[in-house]
Amino acid sequence: MGGRSLPIKKSLHQYHYPRIYDVLWLWFLFWEARVKPRAVLMARATKTALSKMPVAIHRSLNQLSGALMADTPPLLIVEDVHAGYIQDLDILQGVNFRVYPGELVAMIGPNGAGKSTLAKTIFGLLTPHRGTIRFQGESIVGLKSDQIVRRGMGYVPQIANVFLALSVEENLEMGAFIRSGSLRPSKQKVFEAFPALSTRRRQRAGTLSGGERQMLAMGRSLMLNPKLLILDEPSAALSPGLVNEVFEQIQQINQTGTAVVLVEQNARKALTLAHRGYVLEAGRDRFEGSGAALLDNANVGELYLGGAQFSG
Protein backbone atom coordinates (compact mmCIF):
# COMPACT_ATOMS: atom_id res chain seq x y z
CA MET A 1 0.00 0.00 0.00
CA GLY A 2 1.18 3.52 -0.77
CA GLY A 3 0.42 5.06 2.62
CA ARG A 4 2.63 4.96 5.63
CA SER A 5 1.35 2.37 8.07
CA LEU A 6 1.27 3.31 11.70
CA PRO A 7 2.60 0.89 14.32
CA ILE A 8 0.02 -0.98 16.35
CA LYS A 9 0.70 -1.11 20.07
CA LYS A 10 1.49 -4.69 21.00
CA SER A 11 0.98 -4.32 24.73
CA LEU A 12 -1.61 -3.16 27.24
CA HIS A 13 1.01 -2.56 29.92
CA GLN A 14 0.52 1.17 29.70
CA TYR A 15 -3.05 0.69 30.97
CA HIS A 16 -4.34 -0.59 34.30
CA TYR A 17 -4.56 -4.38 34.19
CA PRO A 18 -8.15 -5.51 33.50
CA ARG A 19 -9.88 -8.20 35.47
CA ILE A 20 -8.97 -11.66 34.22
CA TYR A 21 -12.49 -12.62 33.19
CA ASP A 22 -12.71 -9.47 31.04
CA VAL A 23 -9.65 -10.62 29.12
CA LEU A 24 -10.99 -14.16 28.79
CA TRP A 25 -14.31 -12.84 27.55
CA LEU A 26 -12.59 -10.71 24.92
CA TRP A 27 -10.53 -13.59 23.57
CA PHE A 28 -13.57 -15.88 23.54
CA LEU A 29 -15.43 -13.41 21.35
CA PHE A 30 -12.62 -13.25 18.81
CA TRP A 31 -12.07 -17.01 18.87
CA GLU A 32 -15.79 -17.37 18.09
CA ALA A 33 -15.48 -14.88 15.24
CA ARG A 34 -12.73 -17.01 13.65
CA VAL A 35 -14.95 -20.05 13.31
CA LYS A 36 -18.27 -18.41 12.36
CA PRO A 37 -19.27 -15.93 9.61
CA ARG A 38 -17.12 -12.90 10.35
CA ALA A 39 -19.23 -10.12 8.90
CA VAL A 40 -21.95 -10.66 11.55
CA LEU A 41 -19.86 -11.85 14.45
CA MET A 42 -17.27 -9.09 14.16
CA ALA A 43 -19.98 -6.50 14.66
CA ARG A 44 -21.52 -8.47 17.53
CA ALA A 45 -18.18 -9.11 19.20
CA THR A 46 -17.18 -5.47 19.01
CA LYS A 47 -20.49 -4.20 20.36
CA THR A 48 -20.62 -6.73 23.21
CA ALA A 49 -16.99 -6.35 24.19
CA LEU A 50 -17.20 -2.56 24.28
CA SER A 51 -20.07 -2.82 26.76
CA LYS A 52 -18.08 -5.15 29.03
CA MET A 53 -14.47 -4.05 28.82
CA PRO A 54 -12.82 -1.21 30.74
CA VAL A 55 -12.43 2.05 28.80
CA ALA A 56 -8.65 1.59 28.72
CA ILE A 57 -9.07 -1.57 26.61
CA HIS A 58 -11.42 -0.16 23.96
CA ARG A 59 -8.68 1.00 21.62
CA SER A 60 -6.85 -2.31 21.84
CA LEU A 61 -10.12 -4.03 20.91
CA ASN A 62 -10.29 -2.01 17.69
CA GLN A 63 -6.71 -2.99 16.92
CA LEU A 64 -7.47 -6.67 17.49
CA SER A 65 -10.57 -6.51 15.31
CA GLY A 66 -8.48 -4.98 12.52
CA ALA A 67 -5.93 -7.77 12.79
CA LEU A 68 -8.71 -10.38 12.62
CA MET A 69 -10.25 -8.79 9.53
CA ALA A 70 -6.85 -8.82 7.84
CA ASP A 71 -7.06 -12.65 7.79
CA THR A 72 -9.90 -12.44 5.25
CA PRO A 73 -9.71 -11.27 1.61
CA PRO A 74 -10.46 -7.55 1.21
CA LEU A 75 -13.95 -6.62 0.08
CA LEU A 76 -12.62 -3.57 -1.79
CA ILE A 77 -9.13 -2.96 -3.15
CA VAL A 78 -8.06 0.37 -4.67
CA GLU A 79 -4.51 0.38 -6.05
CA ASP A 80 -2.53 3.27 -7.57
CA VAL A 81 -5.67 5.08 -8.71
CA HIS A 82 -5.34 8.34 -10.64
CA ALA A 83 -8.56 10.19 -11.43
CA GLY A 84 -10.02 13.64 -11.84
CA TYR A 85 -12.65 15.74 -13.58
CA ILE A 86 -10.46 17.18 -16.35
CA GLN A 87 -8.28 15.24 -18.78
CA ASP A 88 -4.59 15.27 -17.77
CA LEU A 89 -5.40 17.02 -14.48
CA ASP A 90 -5.75 14.27 -11.88
CA ILE A 91 -6.93 15.04 -8.36
CA LEU A 92 -6.12 11.51 -7.19
CA GLN A 93 -2.39 10.89 -7.57
CA GLY A 94 -1.97 7.17 -6.94
CA VAL A 95 -4.34 6.38 -4.05
CA ASN A 96 -4.26 2.99 -2.32
CA PHE A 97 -7.19 1.96 -0.16
CA ARG A 98 -8.68 -1.25 1.25
CA VAL A 99 -11.85 -2.27 3.05
CA TYR A 100 -12.45 -5.66 4.66
CA PRO A 101 -15.86 -7.34 5.17
CA GLY A 102 -17.78 -5.85 8.08
CA GLU A 103 -15.26 -3.05 8.57
CA LEU A 104 -15.91 0.64 9.17
CA VAL A 105 -13.18 2.72 7.51
CA ALA A 106 -12.89 6.49 7.94
CA MET A 107 -11.45 8.66 5.19
CA ILE A 108 -10.31 12.08 6.42
CA GLY A 109 -8.09 14.88 5.16
CA PRO A 110 -8.02 18.61 4.43
CA ASN A 111 -10.24 20.39 1.95
CA GLY A 112 -9.36 19.42 -1.62
CA ALA A 113 -7.48 16.26 -0.64
CA GLY A 114 -9.61 14.11 -2.96
CA LYS A 115 -11.87 12.32 -0.48
CA SER A 116 -15.14 12.87 -2.33
CA THR A 117 -13.38 12.31 -5.65
CA LEU A 118 -12.20 8.91 -4.45
CA ALA A 119 -15.70 8.00 -3.29
CA LYS A 120 -17.14 8.95 -6.69
CA THR A 121 -14.41 7.03 -8.51
CA ILE A 122 -15.03 3.86 -6.50
CA PHE A 123 -18.76 4.11 -7.24
CA GLY A 124 -18.27 4.57 -10.98
CA LEU A 125 -19.22 8.24 -11.24
CA LEU A 126 -15.65 8.93 -12.41
CA THR A 127 -13.43 6.60 -14.45
CA PRO A 128 -9.82 6.35 -13.25
CA HIS A 129 -7.14 7.20 -15.78
CA ARG A 130 -4.81 4.70 -14.15
CA GLY A 131 -4.93 2.03 -11.46
CA THR A 132 -7.28 -0.76 -10.42
CA ILE A 133 -10.44 -1.01 -8.33
CA ARG A 134 -11.62 -4.48 -7.35
CA PHE A 135 -14.84 -5.24 -5.47
CA GLN A 136 -15.45 -8.76 -4.18
CA GLY A 137 -12.46 -9.92 -6.23
CA GLU A 138 -13.63 -8.48 -9.58
CA SER A 139 -12.60 -5.31 -11.38
CA ILE A 140 -15.29 -2.63 -11.45
CA VAL A 141 -13.28 -0.06 -13.45
CA GLY A 142 -15.40 1.17 -16.35
CA LEU A 143 -18.69 -0.11 -14.90
CA LYS A 144 -21.62 2.27 -14.54
CA SER A 145 -23.02 3.05 -11.11
CA ASP A 146 -26.16 0.94 -11.59
CA GLN A 147 -23.97 -2.05 -12.46
CA ILE A 148 -21.91 -1.49 -9.32
CA VAL A 149 -25.12 -1.28 -7.26
CA ARG A 150 -26.16 -4.69 -8.61
CA ARG A 151 -22.86 -6.09 -7.34
CA GLY A 152 -23.62 -5.03 -3.77
CA MET A 153 -22.35 -1.48 -3.25
CA GLY A 154 -24.34 1.53 -2.04
CA TYR A 155 -23.45 5.22 -2.12
CA VAL A 156 -24.92 8.25 -0.35
CA PRO A 157 -23.69 11.57 -1.81
CA GLN A 158 -23.17 14.64 0.33
CA ILE A 159 -25.90 16.73 -1.33
CA ALA A 160 -29.02 16.11 -3.44
CA ASN A 161 -29.34 12.66 -1.90
CA VAL A 162 -33.15 12.39 -1.68
CA PHE A 163 -36.07 13.02 -4.06
CA LEU A 164 -37.68 16.08 -2.47
CA ALA A 165 -41.04 15.79 -4.23
CA LEU A 166 -41.51 12.11 -3.31
CA SER A 167 -42.69 10.76 0.01
CA VAL A 168 -40.40 8.96 2.44
CA GLU A 169 -41.84 5.61 1.41
CA GLU A 170 -41.53 6.41 -2.31
CA ASN A 171 -37.87 7.38 -1.78
CA LEU A 172 -37.23 3.99 -0.21
CA GLU A 173 -38.91 2.24 -3.13
CA MET A 174 -36.67 4.16 -5.53
CA GLY A 175 -33.70 2.68 -3.68
CA ALA A 176 -34.82 -0.81 -4.73
CA PHE A 177 -35.47 -0.03 -8.38
CA ILE A 178 -33.66 -3.15 -9.59
CA ARG A 179 -35.64 -5.54 -7.39
CA SER A 180 -38.81 -7.40 -8.24
CA GLY A 181 -41.32 -8.72 -5.76
CA SER A 182 -42.56 -7.26 -2.49
CA LEU A 183 -40.52 -4.46 -0.92
CA ARG A 184 -42.45 -4.59 2.34
CA PRO A 185 -39.82 -6.58 4.31
CA SER A 186 -37.01 -4.26 3.20
CA LYS A 187 -39.00 -1.14 4.01
CA GLN A 188 -39.95 -2.50 7.40
CA LYS A 189 -36.29 -3.21 8.13
CA VAL A 190 -35.39 0.41 7.29
CA PHE A 191 -38.24 1.76 9.42
CA GLU A 192 -37.02 -0.34 12.34
CA ALA A 193 -33.50 1.06 11.89
CA PHE A 194 -34.80 4.64 11.55
CA PRO A 195 -37.97 4.94 13.67
CA ALA A 196 -38.31 8.66 12.91
CA LEU A 197 -38.95 7.77 9.26
CA SER A 198 -41.68 5.31 10.09
CA THR A 199 -43.99 8.03 11.44
CA ARG A 200 -43.31 10.17 8.35
CA ARG A 201 -43.59 7.53 5.65
CA ARG A 202 -46.21 9.50 3.69
CA GLN A 203 -44.54 12.87 4.24
CA ARG A 204 -42.70 14.53 1.36
CA ALA A 205 -38.93 14.32 1.72
CA GLY A 206 -38.62 18.04 1.04
CA THR A 207 -40.35 18.80 4.34
CA LEU A 208 -37.95 16.73 6.46
CA SER A 209 -35.19 18.18 8.62
CA GLY A 210 -31.56 17.89 7.53
CA GLY A 211 -30.93 14.97 9.87
CA GLU A 212 -34.07 13.17 8.75
CA ARG A 213 -33.10 13.60 5.10
CA GLN A 214 -29.70 12.09 5.84
CA MET A 215 -31.36 9.13 7.54
CA LEU A 216 -33.69 8.72 4.57
CA ALA A 217 -30.74 8.76 2.16
CA MET A 218 -28.99 6.06 4.20
CA GLY A 219 -32.19 4.06 4.52
CA ARG A 220 -32.77 4.16 0.77
CA SER A 221 -29.25 2.89 0.14
CA LEU A 222 -29.93 -0.04 2.50
CA MET A 223 -32.98 -1.25 0.57
CA LEU A 224 -30.79 -3.57 -1.50
CA ASN A 225 -28.85 -4.84 1.54
CA PRO A 226 -25.41 -3.76 0.23
CA LYS A 227 -22.20 -5.40 1.34
CA LEU A 228 -20.45 -2.01 1.24
CA LEU A 229 -21.94 1.42 1.88
CA ILE A 230 -20.04 4.62 1.01
CA LEU A 231 -21.16 7.72 2.92
CA ASP A 232 -19.88 11.07 1.65
CA GLU A 233 -19.77 13.55 4.56
CA PRO A 234 -23.08 12.58 6.21
CA SER A 235 -22.67 15.15 9.02
CA ALA A 236 -22.18 18.16 6.73
CA ALA A 237 -24.35 21.17 7.70
CA LEU A 238 -26.02 19.29 10.59
CA SER A 239 -26.38 20.61 14.13
CA PRO A 240 -24.20 18.93 16.82
CA GLY A 241 -27.19 17.01 18.18
CA LEU A 242 -28.13 15.67 14.77
CA VAL A 243 -24.49 14.80 14.06
CA ASN A 244 -24.44 12.51 17.09
CA GLU A 245 -27.70 10.90 16.03
CA VAL A 246 -26.47 10.27 12.48
CA PHE A 247 -23.21 8.78 13.75
CA GLU A 248 -25.13 6.44 16.04
CA GLN A 249 -27.15 5.26 13.04
CA ILE A 250 -23.97 4.71 11.02
CA GLN A 251 -22.55 2.59 13.81
CA GLN A 252 -25.75 0.54 13.96
CA ILE A 253 -25.63 -0.04 10.21
CA ASN A 254 -22.06 -1.31 10.52
CA GLN A 255 -23.00 -3.56 13.44
CA THR A 256 -25.41 -5.46 11.19
CA GLY A 257 -22.39 -6.60 9.13
CA THR A 258 -22.43 -3.95 6.39
CA ALA A 259 -18.97 -2.57 5.63
CA VAL A 260 -18.92 1.25 5.68
CA VAL A 261 -16.59 3.79 4.10
CA LEU A 262 -17.11 7.05 5.99
CA VAL A 263 -15.85 10.14 4.17
CA GLU A 264 -16.10 12.71 6.92
CA GLN A 265 -15.27 16.30 7.85
CA ASN A 266 -15.56 15.56 11.57
CA ALA A 267 -12.23 13.78 11.73
CA ARG A 268 -12.05 13.03 15.45
CA LYS A 269 -15.53 11.57 15.66
CA ALA A 270 -15.00 9.51 12.49
CA LEU A 271 -11.70 8.03 13.72
CA THR A 272 -13.20 7.28 17.13
CA LEU A 273 -15.92 5.28 15.41
CA ALA A 274 -13.75 3.57 12.81
CA HIS A 275 -11.87 0.26 12.86
CA ARG A 276 -9.31 1.81 10.50
CA GLY A 277 -8.72 5.13 8.83
CA TYR A 278 -6.89 6.81 5.96
CA VAL A 279 -5.62 10.37 5.78
CA LEU A 280 -5.64 11.77 2.25
CA GLU A 281 -3.53 14.75 1.29
CA ALA A 282 -3.02 16.21 -2.21
CA GLY A 283 -4.59 13.15 -3.79
CA ARG A 284 -2.43 10.60 -1.97
CA ASP A 285 -2.97 8.33 1.02
CA ARG A 286 -0.43 9.84 3.41
CA PHE A 287 -1.31 7.90 6.58
CA GLU A 288 -3.24 4.74 7.35
CA GLY A 289 -3.81 2.75 10.51
CA SER A 290 -6.39 1.85 13.12
CA GLY A 291 -8.68 4.67 14.17
CA ALA A 292 -7.06 4.69 17.61
CA ALA A 293 -3.53 4.76 16.18
CA LEU A 294 -4.34 7.72 13.93
CA LEU A 295 -5.86 9.61 16.84
CA ASP A 296 -2.73 8.96 18.89
CA ASN A 297 -0.29 9.86 16.11
CA ALA A 298 1.36 13.22 16.81
CA ASN A 299 1.82 14.09 13.14
CA VAL A 300 -1.80 13.36 12.29
CA GLY A 301 -2.97 15.31 15.32
CA GLU A 302 -0.84 18.35 14.57
CA LEU A 303 -1.51 18.48 10.84
CA TYR A 304 -5.10 17.28 10.51
CA LEU A 305 -6.97 17.17 13.82
CA GLY A 306 -6.30 20.11 16.12
CA GLY A 307 -10.02 20.86 16.47
CA ALA A 308 -10.37 21.64 12.77
CA GLN A 309 -13.06 20.06 10.65
CA PHE A 310 -12.57 19.11 7.05
CA SER A 311 -14.69 19.22 3.95
CA GLY A 312 -14.31 18.45 0.24
Disulfide bonds with the S-S distance in Angstrom:
none
